[in-house]
Structure formats: structure tokens, C-alpha cells
Amino acid sequence: MTLLSRQFMPVITLGLAAGFALSACSDKDKPTTTTNADIVLKNHSATPAFVTKKNGFETLEIFSLIGSDDVLTESPSFIFGGSADGTALLKQDDKYLMLVNHEDNFAVSRITLDKTFKPVKGEYILNSDGGQWRLCSATLATPAEHGFGPIYLTSGESSVESYTNGIDPFAATTAAAGKHELPALGHWSAENAVPLPKKAYKDKTIIIIGDDDSGAAAGQLAMYIGNSVGNLNSGSLYMLKRKDNDQVETNVKVGQTYEVEFVKVDNYETKTGAAINAEVDVLKALKFGRVEDIDYRKGSSATGREVYFNVTGQDKSGFNADGSRTKFGRTYRLVMDATNPLKGTLEVILDGDDKTGIAKDFQNVDNICVTENYVYIQEDSNTYGEETHDGYIYQYDIKSKQLKIVLEIDHHRNAADAATYGSNPTTKKGSWEFGALVDVSDVTGVPNMFTLAVQPHSWTGTKYAGVDGGTKRVTENQASQILVIKGLPK
């Protein structure tokens, strides 16, 4: 793929989606001080932030950046789509470009923000005809971090035949199916495809893929290896397994470390997704209950080989009737060998099924964001009917191993807002969800600045239907929003 070369300052992003309500932001339009004199953090959206701050995080500043009811000055007919999930931010000259996955629209929008960080223009660079499947988390590969790009990697979900797209962030809009396909990464019901940084392994392209499959083969943690930097066309594909061949996820216990290896899927280039799934038991791959988002530890001393991922879980019925897979979700830590990416150790650091442990409140964890010192974990909305709270974002301290609740989705369950946002006192707990939480500090020059995607699923309307311009999701009518968070520790 030929990519345009332009001046930019990118940030890595992973993601998956969320819905919130405003948490006591009484300083609604009061600008905050930053180290970038041009940026003015304030509410630019007509929609309040659907989030509430929890104990210990009251000093966070939260701003509503863009939502589906906003009219942008340079593109007044553009409507920001629903189910915002994976996002990426990069700087071009004196403006910013934000790419956003709209999960249920099967589409990707591109938002232009001026130098003050105000959204001024929107367009869809991939509509449902090109996206073809649900687009959840995403990652922006860049020359500075990964040695290649810029290229926006967004994977298809909801079919074993889905694939990963590689999109030029500066490209013109396109509807063409297959135009961005990266067949060398294989067919998966994938949540995200995350390239490791260039410092992890010299002269290689390593991409970790999360397989969000709940069927008989379950979900796998997969790996693509290209034997040169930026090689996305002719590599090899692998699945993760325990060295002792135990495939049962729940046999991985908190407090224990397991030797693992990635095993090769032979001749995968000619295999369908179903055929790749058929290799799971042959290769004795670990069978996870829906592998979701993936990220690696950041920081100058980090190796790029310390990888964290969430498994969202599935109810104890159907293919999980035996409870062999997590129900409420888990967070794993994979430490890869310093010289051989096919070897490493695996441990589960947070187990939502352990109702006496620190992760006892987990309700299907999904997106993940890893900084130098923390793992931030966002909840999904699987609604088993046992939910006790609305979606949380958790902060896991890597050193102290403490877990705290940072934010909770606010559904605006009141009569005044019910007509607009579709949520009322009878709305089930946890039915809205979080998407990508992205550290944009390096791009903006504002310390501890993050963006957060929000999916308030009951916020619907005819004016939001089919806004991506494609033909596959013309009745999809959800709305959503992106927030800015200032002051989140890294």
C-alpha cells in the first residue's frame, strides 16, 4: 500500500466503545490551562458528557468534544455516527485529524479539529460498503512508534471471515469493498490488530490480533509476523497455546504464571476463517471467551514486549455451558521473550469470575489502554441480567496491583432526558458501554490528556440512520459521542 507522506505527530489508539452521563462538570465552559497555548479545552458539543467521576478522581476535567447532534461549520450536512469505538489522533500542520470507528455503522469517520482542538469538519473515509463488518477497536501505526505507516488498522468483527483493513488516514473517501483489505493478517472475528513498537523486535513487524469469537473454536490470541519492517503482505500467522497443551481458559489461575508459545497456522493464506478455526484444536490453542482489546506498556524503559489484553467473557450457556471460559471477563498479561516473539509467559491479573477478588465487579471488560504505570479497562454491555452497576472504567496500578474505579456511565435516567436519550429509570444497568480511551498527550502537547468514545445505545433517531452513506447499514440509527479527559494519571 502506498501511503502519502505528510507532516504529522501521531498517537497510538486501541479501543472499543462507551456511553456516559455528565459527572458534575460545573465548570462547563470554563477553559483550562494547558502547555500548548493554542489548545483551549472546553465543551464543544451540544450534548453533555455521559460520565460520572468516582471517588478519588474528582479532579479530572471532562469535556464533551463531539456528538451526533452537533453541526460542524465546514461540513454542516455531516452527522457524527453512532457506536463510536476505536479512534486515532494525528497532527497535520496547525490542525488535528481524528479517525473514529463507528462500530454498528461498519464505517470510519474523519474529524478535522482546528488548532484550538475544536471540531470543524467531518467526513466518512470508509462507509458500510467498504467496512462490511462491525469495526470495533483500532490502532494507528506510525513511523515514529512502529517504523512504518501512517496506516490505520481496523479489524472486522461478527464473522469468522472478517479481515483487517489498513487505511491511509489522509485518503479520500471510498466505498469500495476490499480496497483496504490486508489478507496476510488472516480471517478472524477480530476486535483489534495491534502492531508492537519497533523497539520490541528489530527488523520485524509483529501484530497481535484479538479474536472476538464465542463459537465452538472460541477466541484466540493470534500473531502475525512479517520479516521486515512494514511488511503487511507476506508474513506468517500463529495462535497462542500453553506449552502443556491445556486449552481451557479457566484453568489459567490468578497468581500463577504459565509458559506459552505461538504455534504456526500452515498455509493460512489459502484458508477461510472457518478453516483457520478448524486448526484451533489441532494446534491446541488456548480457547478464550472472546478476546477483545489489546495494548502494550508504554514508557522510555518499556520493552514493547509486555502486552495486556481483555477477554470479555460469555454467559454459561451454549458453547460455554461447561464454564470453561470466563463469564464476567478477565485481563491478561503476556510477557514475550526478549529475542523470540514465539515464546513467553502468560498470567491472568484480574478475574471477574472471582467474586472474592479485586475484580469482583467486572461486567464484561472490553477496551484497554496501557500507559507507563497503569492499565485502564473499560466495560462492555453484555447484559446477562445480573448487572449491578452501569459501565465502569477501572485503573489497575501495575506496581501496587491495586484496582480503582475511575468513571461510571451516566444514563441520564430522568423524565426530562428520556425522550432525547432513550434511557429511563427502568433501563437495565450496564446497557450503555465505553469505547476507546486514548492517550493523546504527545500529539497535543497537553499533559495527561485523553479522548474517550461513548456508546449510549438507547440514544437513537431517524436523523442518525444511514449517515455513513453506505448501503449495508441504512437503518442503523444510533448516536454517540467523544469526550476529552484532562488529568488522568499515566
C-alpha positions in Angstrom: 0.0 0.0 0.0 1.3 3.4 -0.9 0.9 6.0 1.8 1.0 9.7 1.5 3.9 11.3 3.3 2.9 14.3 5.3 3.9 16.1 8.5 2.1 14.6 11.5 2.5 13.7 15.1 0.5 10.5 15.8 -0.7 8.7 18.9 -1.4 5.0 19.2 -5.0 4.1 19.9 -6.9 0.9 20.8 -10.4 0.9 21.5 -13.8 -0.3 21.9 -17.0 1.8 22.9 -18.9 3.5 25.7 -21.9 5.6 26.9 -21.8 8.1 29.8 -23.5 10.9 31.5 -22.2 14.2 32.8 -20.3 14.0 36.0 -20.6 17.2 38.0 -18.7 19.4 35.5 -19.8 22.7 36.9 -17.0 24.4 35.0 -18.9 23.7 31.9 -17.4 26.2 29.5 -14.5 27.4 31.6 -11.2 26.9 29.7 -8.4 25.0 31.4 -4.7 25.8 31.4 -2.5 23.7 29.1 1.1 23.7 28.0 0.0 24.2 24.4 -1.0 27.8 24.1 -3.3 27.2 21.1 -5.4 24.5 22.7 -8.5 25.5 24.6 -10.2 22.6 26.4 -13.9 23.3 26.7 -17.3 21.7 25.8 -17.6 22.0 22.0 -20.6 19.7 21.8 -24.3 20.4 22.4 -24.5 17.1 24.2 -23.4 16.7 27.9 -20.7 14.2 28.8 -22.3 10.9 29.7 -20.0 10.1 32.6 -19.7 10.4 36.4 -16.4 10.7 38.2 -15.8 8.3 41.1 -14.1 8.7 44.4 -10.5 9.7 44.2 -10.9 11.1 40.6 -12.9 14.2 41.3 -10.2 16.5 40.0 -10.4 15.1 36.4 -11.6 17.7 33.9 -14.1 16.2 31.4 -15.3 18.0 28.2 -17.8 16.9 25.6 -15.9 17.2 22.3 -18.3 16.0 19.6 -21.7 14.2 19.4 -24.3 13.2 16.9 -26.4 16.4 17.4 -23.5 18.8 16.5 -23.3 20.8 13.3 -19.7 21.4 12.1 -19.0 24.8 10.4 -17.1 23.4 7.4 -19.4 20.4 6.8 -22.9 21.3 8.1 -24.6 18.3 6.5 -22.2 15.8 8.3 -23.7 13.8 11.1 -21.4 12.0 13.6 -22.4 8.4 13.6 -23.4 6.0 16.4 -21.4 3.5 18.4 -18.1 5.4 18.4 -15.3 2.9 19.3 -11.7 2.7 18.1 -10.1 6.1 17.5 -6.8 7.7 16.5 -5.4 11.2 16.5 -2.7 12.8 14.5 -1.5 16.3 13.9 -1.2 17.9 10.4 0.3 21.4 10.1 -1.8 23.5 12.5 -4.8 21.2 12.8 -5.6 17.7 14.1 -7.2 14.7 12.4 -9.2 12.2 14.4 -10.3 8.9 12.9 -13.3 7.2 14.5 -14.7 3.7 14.1 -18.5 3.6 14.1 -18.9 0.0 15.2 -22.5 -0.6 14.1 -22.4 1.6 11.1 -19.5 -0.5 9.7 -17.8 2.8 9.0 -14.9 5.1 9.8 -15.2 8.9 10.0 -12.5 11.5 9.9 -13.0 14.6 12.1 -10.8 17.7 11.5 -10.1 19.9 14.5 -8.6 23.3 14.4 -5.6 24.4 16.3 -7.7 25.0 19.4 -9.0 21.4 19.3 -12.5 22.4 18.1 -14.2 20.1 15.6 -14.8 22.0 12.4 -15.3 19.3 9.7 -16.4 15.7 9.4 -16.5 13.1 6.6 -16.6 9.3 6.2 -13.5 7.8 4.7 -14.9 4.3 4.9 -18.7 3.6 4.7 -20.5 0.3 5.3 -19.9 -1.0 1.8 -16.2 -0.8 2.4 -16.3 -1.7 6.1 -18.6 -4.7 5.6 -18.5 -5.8 9.2 -18.6 -4.3 12.7 -15.5 -2.2 13.3 -14.5 -2.1 16.9 -11.1 -1.2 18.2 -8.4 0.2 16.0 -4.7 1.2 16.0 -2.7 3.8 14.2 0.7 2.5 13.1 3.3 5.3 12.7 6.9 5.6 11.6 7.9 7.1 15.0 6.4 4.3 17.1 6.3 1.3 14.8 8.7 2.1 11.9 6.0 2.2 9.2 2.8 4.0 8.3 0.9 6.0 9.0 -1.7 3.4 8.5 -5.0 2.9 10.5 -5.6 -0.7 11.3 -9.2 -1.5 11.9 -10.5 -5.1 12.1 -13.8 -6.6 11.1 -15.9 -8.4 13.7 -19.1 -10.5 13.8 -18.0 -13.0 11.1 -15.1 -15.6 11.1 -14.5 -14.4 7.5 -13.8 -10.8 8.5 -10.5 -9.2 7.9 -8.3 -6.3 8.9 -8.4 -3.1 6.9 -5.3 -0.8 6.5 -6.5 2.7 5.8 -4.4 5.8 4.8 -5.5 8.4 7.3 -5.2 11.1 4.6 -7.0 9.2 1.9 -10.1 10.4 0.0 -13.4 8.8 0.9 -14.1 5.4 -0.5 -16.9 2.8 -0.5 -15.0 0.1 -2.4 -15.1 -3.3 -0.6 -11.7 -5.0 -0.4 -9.8 -1.8 -1.2 -8.1 -1.7 2.2 -8.0 -5.5 2.9 -4.9 -6.9 4.5 -5.3 -10.7 3.7 -1.9 -11.5 5.1 -3.3 -11.0 8.6 -5.8 -13.8 8.1 -9.5 -14.0 8.6 -10.8 -13.6 12.2 -13.8 -12.1 14.0 -11.3 -9.6 15.2 -11.6 -6.8 17.8 -8.2 -5.2 17.1 -4.9 -5.8 15.3 -2.1 -4.1 17.4 1.4 -3.7 16.0 4.2 -3.8 18.6 6.6 -0.9 18.7 9.7 -1.1 16.5 11.9 -1.4 19.6 10.2 -4.7 20.6 11.9 -6.8 17.8 14.4 -5.5 15.4 13.7 -5.7 11.6 10.3 -7.4 12.1 6.6 -6.4 12.0 4.8 -8.1 14.9 1.0 -7.6 15.1 -1.1 -9.1 17.9 -4.7 -9.9 16.9 -7.7 -10.4 19.3 -10.2 -12.9 18.0 -13.7 -12.0 19.5 -15.2 -15.4 18.8 -17.8 -17.0 21.1 -18.4 -20.2 18.9 -17.1 -23.7 19.2 -13.5 -22.7 18.4 -13.7 -19.8 20.9 -11.5 -16.7 20.6 -7.7 -16.8 20.1 -4.9 -14.5 20.7 -3.2 -14.5 17.3 0.1 -13.1 15.9 1.2 -12.0 12.5 5.0 -11.8 11.9 6.4 -10.0 8.9 10.1 -10.5 8.4 10.8 -6.9 7.6 9.6 -3.5 9.0 6.2 -2.6 7.5 5.7 -6.0 5.8 1.9 -6.5 5.9 1.8 -8.7 2.8 3.9 -11.9 3.2 4.3 -13.0 6.7 3.3 -15.9 8.9 0.3 -16.4 11.2 0.3 -18.0 14.7 -2.0 -18.8 17.6 -1.2 -18.8 21.3 -1.1 -22.1 23.3 0.1 -23.3 26.7 3.2 -25.5 26.5 1.4 -28.2 28.4 -1.4 -28.2 25.7 -4.2 -27.2 28.2 -6.8 -25.3 26.1 -9.2 -24.4 28.9 -9.2 -20.7 29.7 -10.5 -21.1 33.3 -7.6 -23.4 34.1 -5.4 -20.3 33.9 -5.5 -19.2 37.6 -4.7 -15.9 39.2 -1.3 -15.8 40.9 0.3 -18.4 38.6 2.5 -17.9 35.5 2.3 -20.2 32.6 4.8 -20.9 29.8 3.2 -20.2 26.4 4.2 -20.3 22.8 2.7 -19.1 19.4 2.2 -22.0 17.0 2.1 -21.6 13.2 -1.0 -21.9 11.1 0.3 -23.6 8.0 -0.8 -22.5 4.5 -3.2 -20.0 6.1 -3.1 -17.8 3.0 -5.4 -20.3 1.3 -7.7 -20.9 4.3 -11.0 -19.4 5.0 -11.8 -18.1 8.6 -13.7 -21.4 9.2 -10.7 -23.4 8.1 -8.5 -21.4 10.4 -10.9 -22.1 13.3 -10.6 -25.7 12.5 -6.9 -25.5 13.3 -7.6 -24.5 16.9 -7.9 -28.0 18.4 -5.2 -29.4 16.1 -2.7 -26.8 17.3 -4.0 -27.0 20.9 -4.5 -23.2 21.0 -6.0 -21.6 24.1 -9.8 -21.1 23.8 -10.7 -17.8 25.3 -14.2 -16.5 25.8 -14.0 -13.6 23.2 -10.6 -11.9 23.1 -11.2 -8.1 23.0 -8.8 -5.2 23.1 -5.0 -5.4 23.3 -2.3 -2.9 24.2 1.3 -2.9 25.4 3.1 -1.0 28.2 4.4 2.4 27.3 7.3 4.5 28.7 11.0 5.0 27.9 12.0 1.9 29.9 9.3 -0.3 28.5 10.4 -3.0 26.1 7.2 -3.1 24.0 7.0 -6.8 24.8 4.8 -6.5 27.9 1.3 -7.0 26.4 -2.1 -6.7 28.1 -5.4 -7.9 26.8 -9.0 -8.2 27.9 -11.3 -11.2 27.4 -14.9 -10.0 27.7 -16.5 -13.3 28.6 -19.7 -15.1 27.6 -22.7 -16.5 29.6 -22.6 -20.0 30.9 -24.7 -21.5 28.1 -24.2 -22.8 24.6 -20.5 -23.3 23.9 -19.7 -22.1 27.5 -22.2 -24.3 29.3 -19.3 -26.1 31.0 -17.8 -22.8 32.3 -14.5 -23.4 30.6 -14.4 -19.8 29.5 -14.7 -16.6 31.6 -18.2 -15.2 32.1 -17.6 -11.7 33.5 -14.2 -11.1 31.9 -10.5 -11.2 32.6 -7.4 -9.1 32.0 -4.2 -10.9 31.0 -0.5 -10.1 30.9 1.7 -11.6 28.3 5.4 -11.1 28.6 7.2 -12.0 25.4 10.7 -13.4 25.2 13.4 -10.8 24.5 14.7 -12.5 21.3 12.0 -14.9 20.2 8.4 -13.5 19.8 7.0 -17.0 19.7 7.8 -17.7 23.3 6.7 -16.0 26.6 4.7 -16.3 29.8 1.0 -15.7 30.5 -0.8 -14.7 33.7 -4.3 -13.6 34.5 -4.0 -10.4 36.6 -7.7 -9.7 37.0 -10.5 -12.3 37.1 -14.1 -11.1 37.1 -15.4 -14.5 38.0 -13.6 -14.5 41.3 -16.3 -12.8 43.5 -13.8 -12.5 46.4 -11.1 -10.9 44.4 -10.4 -7.3 43.5 -12.0 -7.6 40.0 -15.3 -8.9 41.5 -17.3 -6.0 40.0 -16.2 -6.8 36.4 -19.2 -6.8 34.0 -17.6 -7.9 30.7 -14.5 -5.9 30.2 -13.7 -4.8 26.6 -11.4 -1.9 25.7 -8.0 -1.4 27.2 -5.4 1.4 27.4 -2.0 0.8 28.9 0.3 3.7 29.9 3.6 3.6 31.7 2.2 2.8 35.2 -1.5 1.9 34.7 -3.8 -0.4 32.8 -7.2 1.3 32.1 -10.1 -1.2 31.5 -13.5 -0.3 30.0 -16.6 -2.3 30.4 -18.9 -3.7 27.6 -22.6 -4.2 27.7 -23.4 -7.9 27.5 -26.4 -7.6 29.9 -26.8 -11.1 31.4 -29.5 -9.6 33.7 -27.2 -9.8 36.7 -25.6 -6.3 36.3 -25.3 -4.2 39.5 -23.9 -1.0 38.0 -23.5 1.0 34.8 -20.3 0.6 32.8 -17.1 1.3 34.7 -13.6 2.4 33.7 -11.1 0.8 36.0 -7.5 1.8 36.8 -5.1 -1.0 37.6 -1.8 0.1 39.1 0.9 -2.2 37.6 3.3 -1.8 40.5 0.9 -1.9 43.5 -1.6 -4.2 41.8 -4.5 -2.0 43.2 -7.7 -1.7 41.2 -9.8 1.5 41.4 -13.0 2.7 39.6 -12.4 5.9 37.7 -15.6 6.6 35.8 -19.2 5.3 35.5 -21.5 5.8 32.7 -24.4 8.2 33.5 -27.5 7.2 31.6 -29.5 10.4 32.4 -32.3 8.3 33.8 -34.8 11.1 34.3 -38.0 12.2 32.6 -36.6 15.3 31.1 -33.9 13.4 29.2 -35.7 10.2 28.4 -37.2 11.4 25.2 -33.8 12.5 23.9 -31.5 9.7 25.1 -34.0 6.9 25.5 -32.9 6.0 29.0 -35.3 5.9 31.9 -35.4 4.6 35.5 -36.3 1.1 34.1 -33.3 0.9 31.7 -31.1 -2.1 32.6 -27.8 -1.5 34.3 -24.8 -1.7 32.1 -26.7 -1.4 28.8 -24.5 1.5 27.5 -20.8 1.0 27.0 -17.4 2.5 26.7 -15.2 2.6 23.6 -11.6 3.6 23.0 -9.7 5.5 25.7 -6.7 7.1 24.0 -3.7 9.0 25.4 -3.3 12.0 23.1 -0.8 13.9 25.3 2.1 13.6 22.9 0.1 14.7 19.9 -1.5 17.8 21.6 1.3 18.8 23.9 -1.2 18.8 26.8 -0.1 16.5 29.7 -2.4 13.7 30.8 -4.9 14.4 28.1 -7.1 11.5 26.8 -10.0 11.1 24.4 -12.9 8.7 25.2 -15.5 7.2 22.9 -19.1 6.7 24.3 -21.9 4.4 23.1 -25.2 5.4 24.6 -27.2 2.7 22.8 -30.7 3.9 23.5 -29.9 7.4 22.0 -31.5 6.8 18.6 -33.4 8.7 15.9 -34.3 8.7 12.3 -31.8 11.6 11.6 -28.9 9.3 12.6 -29.9 6.5 10.2 -27.5 5.5 7.4 -25.4 8.6 7.9 -22.2 6.9 6.6 -23.5 6.9 3.1 -23.2 3.2 2.5 -25.9 0.7 1.6 -25.4 -2.0 4.2 -26.5 -0.1 7.3 -29.1 2.3 6.1 -31.4 1.6 9.1 -28.6 1.8 11.7 -29.8 4.8 13.8 -27.7 5.1 16.9 -26.0 8.3 18.1 -22.7 8.6 20.1 -20.0 11.0 21.3 -16.3 11.6 22.0 -15.1 13.2 25.3 -11.8 14.8 26.3 -10.4 13.9 29.8 -7.7 16.1 31.3 -5.6 15.0 34.3 -5.8 11.2 34.1 -2.6 9.7 35.5 -0.2 7.9 33.2 
